[in-house]
Amino acid sequence: MDEFGKLYLIPTTLGDNEPLEVLPLSVKKKVEQLQYFIVENEKTARRFIKRIAPKKSQASLHILLLDKYTDMMESKHYLDICFKGISIGLLSEAGVPAIADPGASMVKLAHQLQLRVVPLVGPSSILLAMMASGMNGQNFAFNGYLPIDKLERKASIKKLEKKSKALNQSQLFIETPYRNEKMFSSLLQTLTPTTQLCVAADISLATEYIRTMSVQEWKSKKPDLHKRPCIFIIHKA
């Protein structure tokens, strides 16, 4: 297996900040070494590569797209290059690959092919939010996106609150940035006053905002969350 190429999971920034402010030098070195990349968006991937490795030739890059339009049969051959001894990098749009990210399917394929998967250190908004929340770091769950429909969303919030109390488990979820305000309002209207709510927006950016309070306390303090990447965490004691 060692003579084969590896799949490197390459983290990116969580916003428009300098890569080496949040990423270790090892990520820069690996990007400089690789020529093949699997990405969700070619334009943003090339921009990131140029920022972290400005001397790297853009013309030499081999970019393979992995998004919702990618043909599954085609993507199954993306890792064939590894059997020629050539390693490939998997880039996320923001943060770490394969966590709340379509790249998970490529990692699964690598294991099926018995190729080595190498995760590189970088920022995960989920873990950073959990770290800063003051909630139960021993027992937590990430739930992705909640339903868009108002009634279904309310039912989902109540279900997570009940689960949090039953298991002493902090519940994390995200929302499309332009719907953050509606989500925040739903949380205040649905959760019990004593439930703890953490709002973590723009993590690692200059505008970073992370605050944990009871739902009752939040009712008198409504932050501007419109179009800001945000993680919500609830915990019912």
C-alpha positions, 0 to 999 in steps of 0.5 A: 500500500505504501507504494501507492499515492495517498489521499490528503485531506487539506483544510482551508480557511473558514473565511477571507483571512490569510491561510497561515493565520489559521493553518500550519506550515505543513498544509502549505508544504503539502499543497506545494508538493501536490499537483492533483486536487479534488475540489467542490469549486474550481475557482475558489480552490485555485484562489486558495492554492494561489494564496497559500502557495503563490509560487505554484504554477496554476497551469500545472494543476489537475483539478477534479470536481466533486459537487452535486452535479458530479457523475458518480461513475466518473468520480469513482475513477478520481483516485485511480491516479494513486495506483500510479504512485501519485498522491492527490489532495481533497479540498473543502470549500471551508474548514476541514474536508469530509466533515459536513462536506461532500468529500466524505464520499471520496474518503469512503472510496479511498478506504474501499480501495485500501489507499491511505488517507492522511488528514491534515490539521486545520480549523473545523467550525463545528469543533471550534464552536463546541470548544468555545461554547462552555457546553458538554465537550464529553457528549455532543452531536452534530445534526447538520441542517434542520428542516426549512418548513416552519412547523417541521423545524419547530418539531425538530428543535423540540426533539433535539432539546428533549434528546439533549436533556435525556442524554446530557448531550449538546446538540449542534446544527447549522443553517444557510447564512441568509436564513440565520435570523429565522432560525434564531427566532424559531429557537427563542420561540420554541426552546424553554427559557432555561435551555442554554443556547450558543451562537457562534458566527464568523469563527476565526475571522476578525468579526468572530462572535461566540456567546452562550446564554439561556434562551431567556437572556437571548430574548433581550439581546438579538445579534445580527446574524444575516449572511454570517456562517453560524453554528448553533448549539443547544443544551438542556440540563 
